[in-house]
Amino acid sequence: MKEIGIGLLGFGTVGAGVVEGFLRNGDLIAERLGIRPVLRSIADLDLDTDRGVEVPRELLTTDAAAVIRDPSVDIVVELIGGTTVAHDLIQQALAAGKPVVTANKALLAAHGEQIFALAEERNVDIYFGASVGGGIPIIRALREGLLANRIRRIDGILNGTCNYVLTRMETEHLPFATVLADAQSAGYAEADPTLDIDGYDAAHKTVILASLAYGYWIPLEAVHVEGIRHVEPVDIGYAADLGYRIKLLGVVNRTGDEIEVRVHPTLVSRDHVLASVGGVFNAVMVRGDFVGDTLFYGRGAGREPTASTVLADIADVARNLASDAPRRVASLPRSENPFKTRSMDEIDSRYYLRMAVLDKPGVLARIADVLGTHGISIASVLQKEAKSGEIVPVVMVTHNAVEGAVDAALAAINGMDITGAETVRYRIATGIV
């Protein structure tokens, strides 16, 4: 049976999972492929930590560049992470004519256009299925399964840390800081959780999904990003009273010749399937013009789920090499023309607004007047009983309104003498049911 040599860069959590996958199911992979991928070399700066898998010492090295140069290595698997060293090594591999498998969403979001251009120039594959959704085959679906569709929109719960935190805040009525500390203790959040809780990890993944959907690289700076750091239990409670759950969503939406690409906490109707996705799980809903709505659900991170997708990518690239068919599947489906990226000021949404206002006659009328002046219509109002003359919370749900108008209205309301604090605003998911 033909052998294809694998060079692994990075022997951390996912790298160890890939090795475990070869040890556990290598024969199965070979049987199904008719080709045997074989680990030739593993590079990592730390060669002594116990990863729970045993590999011959002679396969281990601290010299990642040597793995790329090794003539017995046919496929380079980059699992180092980051956007500096990993970038250099991927470029070295592609320049040497060696296909690359990576799970590095931050690198692709920042430098995908340049990396993919180099892969095309050298006529080699780059596969990145594990960069979004861990074990969920969403990248494969967009590259191949949904190729005949014009993608209308994508809505995704793309970060397990945030979903875990929001789920526990809702079910156990706990504050953000408490749940985050528990998540760190349980290994669901990093010691420095900024990338996750401030929405940047989800933004990297959303950029990749949007770029695949529309066939050109969308710049990361074009994405509006908000995280969950300021989500409060009181708003989770009010959202529940109104029939919603708060989820951190990555949203990609096409309207005409414009697209929206954004990440932010969003009120999702409890009747919608995305609202039922709890804990560390991820889910992505994709709407195509032929297929309609499709849902991809599973573990979005972790050693085995992510390694499963890396192994599937290795299998695909090995098949391409054995068949002498590089770039059998385009890394990025081509688009006729890039779309205009709509600014947040222009998006159209329904809104949840929690205001801290003085409880006295005429206050709601003044607020409604300001909203009406900016073309914003109120759909419902929720106010729990309080003593007259106190500052009380008033929750309003609007009909569809333009973001820029909402910003202007809230600036005016927050400056009024009847308000005691800045208005809290969340967008409500529309168009996904």
C-alpha positions, 0 to 999 in steps of 0.5 A: 500500500502506498504511504504518504509521509506526514510532518506534524508541527505542534504537539499540543492538545490537538497535535496529540489528538492527531497522533492518537487518531493515527494510533487508534484508527490508522488501519481504518484510515488506510483501509478506507483510503487505499493509502496509508498516511504515516507520521514521519516527524513531529516538531515541538519546543517541548519534547518532554511533557506527557501527552498521553500518547507514545511515539518513538523518540526519533520522530520528535524534534525541536526543529520545525523547519527540518520537518518541512525539509525532510524529503520523506514528509509529503504533507505538513500539518501546522498546529502551532497556532498564532500568526507569526511563527506558524505563518513563516512555516506555512509559507516555507511549506507551500514554497517547497511545494508541500501541501498544508493542513492547518487549524489556525483560524487567526492566521487565516483570518489575518493572512488568508488571502496571501497564503491562498495565493501562494498555494495557488501559485505553487499548485498545492493544497491547503486544507483548513477544516478544523479552523471553524467548528472543531469536529463540525464539517462546516468548511467541507460543506461550504467548499463542496456540499453547498457549492451549487448554492448562493449563500443567503446567510450564515448564523453561528454559535462559534465559540464554546467558551462564550456559549458555556458561560451564557448557558450557565449564567441563564440556568444557574442565575450566576454573574459573568465573573463567577461563571468565567472563573469556573470555566477557567478551572474546568479548562473551558476558558484560557487563563487569558480569556480575552480572545474568546469572551471579547468575540475575536475568536468568533470573528476569525471564524466568521471571516473564514465562513464569509470568505468561503461563502462569497469567494473572496477574502473579507478583511478582518477589520470589516467585521463588527465585533462585540463580546459577552464581557458586559452581559448581565444576568438581569438582561438574560432574565428579561430576555427569558421573560420575552421568549429569548435566549442571549447567544454570541452569534457570528452573522453573515447576511447577504442582501442584494449586492451587500453583505453584513459580517458581524459578531455580537450577543444576540437575542434568539427566539427560544423556539429557534434551534440555535437557542437550544445549543447549550454548553460548549457546543457549537452550531452553524446554520447556513441558508442556500438559495437551493437547499434552504436551511441546513444545520451543522452541530457538534463539539466546536473544540477539544482534542478529539473532535478537532483532531478528527477534522484534521485527520479527515483533511490529511486523508483528502490531501493524501488522496489528492497526492496519490491521484496526482490531483492537487487542488482537486477542490478549490481552497476558496470557491471563486466569486465573480465580484466582491460584494460591498460590506455593509457598515453597522450603521446601515444594518436593519434589525429589531432591538432589545433596549433596557433603560434606567428611567425615572418612574413618573408620569410622562417619561415613557411618552418622552422616550417614545417621542424620541424613538419615533423622531428617529423612525423607531417603532416600539413593539412591546414594553416590559416594566415591573412594578416599582415605587413612583419617583425611583429610577427603574428598569424599563425594557422595550422591544422595537420593530425593525430599525436602522442601527444608525438611527438607534444609536442616535436615539439612544444618545439623545435618551441617555442625555435626558434628565429622566435617565439614570444610566446608559441604555443597554442594547442588544440586537434581536435575531431576525430572518433566521427562522 
